[in-house]
Amino acid sequence: MIETHYSLNPQLIFINRYELIRMSRQALLTNPGNLGDIDALTFGYRYYPFIGTRAGFAFHNEYSIVRQRGVSLTGLDVTTSGLFFGFDFAF
């Protein structure tokens, strides 16, 4: 996993994450060596409209795309994506 952050200013942070998950062994010898390997890419940002010593508030937005190799019924790759919107309040 490689994760990078870029702080444009104290209130805005950009996030990027890339994950490689590899299968070291297969259950059956006839399976291809890359069956079930996962590649995931996530990027997003976190914005703090206000930050105080007693309280804070943040918006989180992320987009992620994940590809698994050879796991469909036809033996093709399966690609999915997801979108995350959230907020965080700390007091």
Buried (B, 14 or more C-beta within 10 A) or exposed (E): EEEEEEEEEEEEBBBBBEBEEEBEEEEEEEEEEEBBBBBBBBBBBBBBEEEEEEEBBBBBBBEBEBBBBBBEEEEEEEEEEEEEEEEEEEE
